[in-house]
Amino acid sequence: MLITFKSKAAAEIVMYKEHARRILDLLHKDVEQGIITTAELPAAIASIEAAIAESKIHSVSTEVAHDVNTHQNENDDEHEKPATVSFATRAFPLLDMLQAAQKMQKDVVWGV
């Protein structure tokens, strides 16, 4: 399932629900539907930046490796090596949207 993040400050961002869940869990937000208000943006940005910094210290988690294997090897191609996708890479587009939203004082919504 896909989640579409929207803000008047940036282009829409589409993510797999399971990838968005990790980010939204950090922000104590529901993955199905929600809003990050302009008042919540500074704390949300700080939380995501801290999680990105923490993820760079540690190796790629089993959860991310599993996600990559699930999506990349659907054709059972044994010769194809899965590429690892870090939390930082997955979170960057949403972080960029939040920063643009903060600059323009706009909310970020999804599931509406």
Backbone as numpy.savetxt, mean C-alpha at the origin, in Angstrom:
# Nx Ny Nz CAx CAy CAz Cx Cy Cz
-9.20 -9.38 -5.17 -10.05 -8.21 -5.17 -9.15 -6.97 -5.17
-9.62 -5.92 -5.82 -8.86 -4.69 -5.94 -9.46 -3.58 -5.07
-8.59 -2.70 -4.62 -8.98 -1.51 -3.86 -8.51 -0.30 -4.68
-9.37 0.70 -4.82 -9.00 1.92 -5.53 -8.98 3.07 -4.55
-7.81 3.68 -4.38 -7.65 4.85 -3.54 -7.86 6.08 -4.41
-8.62 7.05 -3.88 -8.94 8.26 -4.63 -8.68 9.50 -3.79
-8.21 10.54 -4.45 -8.02 11.84 -3.82 -8.05 12.89 -4.93
-8.54 14.05 -4.60 -8.54 15.14 -5.58 -7.13 15.70 -5.78
-6.18 15.20 -4.99 -4.81 15.69 -5.07 -3.91 14.85 -5.96
-4.40 13.67 -6.40 -3.54 12.76 -7.16 -4.39 11.81 -8.00
-3.72 11.13 -8.91 -4.39 10.11 -9.73 -4.78 8.92 -8.85
-5.79 8.18 -9.28 -6.24 7.00 -8.54 -5.13 5.96 -8.46
-5.14 5.20 -7.37 -4.18 4.11 -7.17 -4.98 2.84 -6.95
-4.65 1.81 -7.72 -5.33 0.51 -7.60 -4.33 -0.48 -7.03
-4.77 -1.21 -5.98 -3.93 -2.21 -5.31 -4.73 -3.46 -5.07
-4.04 -4.59 -5.00 -4.69 -5.80 -4.52 -5.07 -5.58 -3.07
-6.22 -6.10 -2.69 -6.73 -5.93 -1.33 -5.74 -6.44 -0.29
-5.11 -7.60 -0.54 -4.18 -8.16 0.44 -2.94 -7.28 0.63
-2.56 -6.53 -0.40 -1.41 -5.64 -0.26 -1.82 -4.34 0.45
-3.01 -3.85 0.15 -3.52 -2.65 0.81 -3.78 -2.90 2.29
-4.19 -4.13 2.63 -4.53 -4.45 4.01 -3.37 -4.17 4.97
-2.16 -4.52 4.58 -1.01 -4.30 5.47 -0.82 -2.81 5.76
-0.98 -1.99 4.76 -0.83 -0.55 4.93 -1.97 0.00 5.78
-3.19 -0.39 5.46 -4.35 0.12 6.18 -4.39 -0.38 7.63
-3.88 -1.57 7.89 -3.78 -2.06 9.27 -2.88 -1.15 10.10
-1.81 -0.64 9.49 -0.93 0.30 10.19 -1.69 1.56 10.62
-2.66 1.94 9.81 -3.41 3.17 10.04 -4.70 2.93 10.81
-4.93 1.66 11.18 -6.15 1.26 11.90 -7.40 1.61 11.09
-7.32 1.31 9.79 -8.42 1.59 8.87 -8.96 0.29 8.29
-10.26 0.29 7.98 -10.91 -0.85 7.37 -10.51 -0.95 5.91
-10.22 -2.15 5.45 -9.77 -2.34 4.08 -10.93 -2.20 3.08
-12.14 -2.42 3.52 -13.29 -2.39 2.61 -13.67 -0.98 2.17
-13.66 -0.06 3.13 -14.11 1.30 2.83 -13.56 2.23 3.90
-13.16 3.42 3.50 -12.66 4.35 4.50 -12.22 5.68 3.95
-11.73 6.47 4.87 -11.25 7.82 4.55 -10.07 8.14 5.46
-9.11 8.83 4.90 -8.03 9.43 5.68 -8.24 10.93 5.50
-8.66 11.57 6.58 -8.97 12.99 6.52 -7.69 13.82 6.51
-7.84 15.08 6.17 -6.67 15.96 6.16 -6.02 16.04 7.54
-6.82 15.95 8.60 -6.27 15.99 9.95 -5.47 14.72 10.27
-5.81 13.60 9.64 -5.13 12.33 9.89 -3.89 12.13 9.02
-3.74 12.94 7.99 -2.65 12.73 7.03 -1.25 12.76 7.65
-0.89 13.73 8.51 0.47 13.73 9.05 0.81 12.44 9.80
-0.11 11.95 10.62 0.15 10.71 11.37 0.20 9.50 10.44
-0.65 9.48 9.42 -0.66 8.38 8.46 0.65 8.32 7.68
1.11 9.47 7.24 2.38 9.54 6.51 3.53 9.08 7.40
3.56 9.55 8.64 4.63 9.14 9.57 4.60 7.64 9.83
3.42 7.07 9.98 3.29 5.62 10.23 3.81 4.81 9.06
3.44 5.20 7.86 3.89 4.47 6.67 5.39 4.64 6.47
5.91 5.84 6.66 7.35 6.06 6.53 8.13 5.22 7.55
7.63 5.13 8.78 8.29 4.32 9.80 8.26 2.84 9.42
7.14 2.37 8.90 7.03 0.97 8.49 7.96 0.67 7.32
8.08 1.62 6.40 9.00 1.45 5.27 10.44 1.37 5.78
10.81 2.25 6.68 12.16 2.24 7.24 12.43 0.91 7.95
11.45 0.44 8.71 11.59 -0.83 9.43 11.72 -1.99 8.45
10.94 -1.96 7.37 10.98 -3.05 6.40 12.32 -3.11 5.67
12.98 -1.97 5.53 14.28 -1.96 4.86 15.38 -2.56 5.73
15.16 -2.55 7.03 16.14 -3.14 7.96 16.08 -4.66 7.91
14.87 -5.19 7.78 14.66 -6.64 7.79 14.54 -7.17 6.38
14.79 -8.47 6.23 14.66 -9.09 4.91 13.19 -9.18 4.51
12.96 -9.51 3.25 11.60 -9.61 2.73 10.85 -10.69 3.51
9.65 -10.36 3.92 8.87 -11.29 4.74 8.34 -12.46 3.93
8.02 -13.51 4.62 7.44 -14.69 4.00 6.12 -14.34 3.32
5.36 -13.44 3.92 4.07 -13.03 3.36 4.24 -12.41 1.98
5.22 -11.53 1.81 5.45 -10.89 0.52 5.93 -11.92 -0.49
6.84 -12.80 -0.08 7.33 -13.84 -0.98 6.18 -14.73 -1.43
5.27 -15.05 -0.53 4.10 -15.86 -0.88 3.23 -15.13 -1.89
2.99 -13.84 -1.68 2.19 -13.05 -2.62 2.80 -13.06 -4.01
4.10 -12.89 -4.07 4.79 -12.86 -5.36 4.66 -14.21 -6.04
4.91 -15.30 -5.30 4.81 -16.64 -5.88 3.40 -16.92 -6.37
2.41 -16.51 -5.62 1.01 -16.74 -5.99 0.66 -16.02 -7.28
1.05 -14.77 -7.40 0.66 -13.98 -8.56 1.57 -14.21 -9.77
2.82 -14.47 -9.56 3.77 -14.55 -10.67 3.78 -15.93 -11.33
3.54 -16.99 -10.59 3.69 -18.34 -11.13 2.36 -19.04 -11.37
1.36 -18.30 -11.79 0.06 -18.89 -12.03 0.09 -19.89 -13.18
1.05 -19.81 -14.08 1.14 -20.73 -15.22 2.03 -21.93 -14.93
2.48 -22.06 -13.69 3.35 -23.17 -13.28 4.62 -23.26 -14.11
5.15 -22.13 -14.51 6.39 -22.08 -15.27 7.55 -22.23 -14.30
8.16 -23.41 -14.26 9.21 -23.70 -13.29 10.50 -22.94 -13.60
10.63 -22.42 -14.80 11.85 -21.72 -15.18 11.81 -20.24 -14.81
10.63 -19.77 -14.50 10.48 -18.35 -14.18 10.74 -18.11 -12.70
11.71 -17.25 -12.41 12.03 -16.91 -11.02 11.15 -15.75 -10.58
10.50 -15.87 -9.42 9.66 -14.76 -8.96 10.52 -13.58 -8.51
10.06 -12.41 -8.85 10.73 -11.19 -8.40 10.17 -10.82 -7.04
11.03 -10.41 -6.12 10.54 -9.98 -4.82 10.11 -8.53 -4.89
9.03 -8.23 -4.22 8.51 -6.87 -4.17 8.48 -6.45 -2.71
9.23 -5.44 -2.38 9.34 -5.01 -0.99 8.10 -4.24 -0.55
7.93 -4.16 0.77 6.85 -3.37 1.33 6.99 -1.91 0.88
8.21 -1.41 0.87 8.45 -0.02 0.46 7.96 0.23 -0.96
8.21 -0.71 -1.85 7.78 -0.57 -3.23 6.26 -0.59 -3.33
5.62 -1.47 -2.57 4.16 -1.56 -2.60 3.51 -0.32 -1.97
4.12 0.21 -0.93 3.53 1.33 -0.19 3.79 2.69 -0.83
4.84 2.80 -1.64 5.24 4.10 -2.16 4.13 4.86 -2.90
3.37 4.23 -3.80 2.33 5.01 -4.50 1.31 5.63 -3.55
0.89 4.87 -2.54 -0.08 5.42 -1.59 0.56 6.51 -0.74
1.80 6.31 -0.32 2.51 7.33 0.45 2.62 8.61 -0.37
2.93 8.48 -1.64 3.02 9.64 -2.53 1.67 10.36 -2.62
0.59 9.58 -2.71 -0.75 10.17 -2.75 -1.05 10.91 -1.45
-0.71 10.32 -0.32 -0.96 10.96 0.96 -0.19 12.26 1.10
1.04 12.27 0.63 1.84 13.50 0.69 1.25 14.59 -0.21
0.78 14.21 -1.39 0.13 15.19 -2.28 -1.17 15.69 -1.65
-1.91 14.79 -1.03 -3.17 15.17 -0.38 -2.91 16.12 0.78
-1.85 15.88 1.53 -1.51 16.77 2.63 -1.14 18.16 2.11
-0.37 18.19 1.05 0.06 19.47 0.46 -1.15 20.28 -0.03
-2.15 19.57 -0.61 -3.32 20.26 -1.16 -4.51 20.28 -0.21
-4.32 19.70 1.00 -5.38 19.65 2.00 -6.64 18.95 1.47
-6.46 17.73 0.94 -7.54 16.91 0.40 -7.57 15.56 1.11
-8.76 14.99 1.26 -8.91 13.67 1.86 -8.52 12.58 0.86
-8.27 11.37 1.39 -8.05 10.18 0.59 -9.15 9.19 0.98
-9.82 8.62 -0.02 -10.92 7.68 0.23 -10.72 6.40 -0.57
-11.40 5.33 -0.15 -11.42 4.08 -0.90 -12.72 3.35 -0.56
-13.13 2.50 -1.50 -14.31 1.68 -1.29 -15.63 2.42 -1.38
-15.62 3.63 -1.91 -16.86 4.40 -2.03 -17.20 4.62 -3.49
